[in-house]
Amino acid sequence: MLDVKSEGNGYDPTVWLTVRGREGLAEGQQVKLSLGETIVCGRSRYCDWSLRRAPLYLKSDLSERRALEDGLAFKSVSRRHVQIAFVAPDLVEVRNLSANGTFVDGHRVDRLLLSDCRARTHALRLGPRGVELEIAPGSLPL
């Protein structure tokens, strides 16, 4: 039997989830979320998952970027919109940081604990008209 030990800080590189854009401006942008890590998603380039680092945004010239930034999908996303923490092998905390709201599987949430992220994908919408992300299994179930 293989015995894999995690680091002392709770971080375990063998267990992870994927947070990725599902459609539109967000499509193609993804971040690996390892056990013990916390990420922030939003439009600021300083976020771990950022609209300003999405492939469509980066490939656009200056005038196209301004048009994207003037769109409702971009404006609905706050600079720091949502925090996602992978706190245990079967527990993910989603915390809204925005006045625009965060929606998980179609329901508005302020703070939510998901216990089945390693088994199924969850839809995460940033704002009522914002971009849609997904929290998807990455590694094999324990």
Buried (B, 14 or more C-beta within 10 A) or exposed (E): EEEEEBEEEEEBBEBBBBBBBBEBBBBBBBBBBBBBBEBBBBBBEEBBBBBBBBEBBEEBEEEEBEEBBEEEBBBBBBBBBBBBBBBBEBBBBBBBBBEBBBBBEEEEBEEBEBEEBBEEBBEBBBBEBBBBBBBBBBBEEE
